[in-house]
């Protein structure tokens, strides 16, 4: 079963954890120095926040899947939208290793669809690059490398 994903960049992580914990009536399932995530069933959402130097606000949206079949289905859907899709196999992002596909919608919002494979000890890394340290702007490392709408900056970090 698929799960909707929202990632928000925040100015103050502890204030935001307090607010979203009250809003969701649940504590985060993951808390790091620069990141928190709620895996909620009602509503079924993977809601993540991070404080990594990006401008506060919506970072990206996505659909988290549970298996390779669902990921292939979502890749086909993205490909059918007639916008470039960037594949990232084994990407380390948001303290997880995932296979994912990124695109940018006509408004310039980054969208990802992904399957989480395992946890990792760092926020992320680019292919062949060192791990990303906390409070580092990762906009060029955990976002689509293609698919950017002309004239629209890609400011997404990652899941």
Secondary structure, 3 states (H helix, E strand, C coil): CCEEEEEEECCCHHHHHHHHHHHHCCCCCEEECCEEEEEEECCEEEEEEECCCCCCEEEEEEEEECCHHHHHHHHHHHHHCCCCCEEEEEEEECCEEEEEEEEECCCCCEEEEEEEEEECCCCEECCCCCECCCCCCCCCCCCCCCCCCCCCCCCCCCC
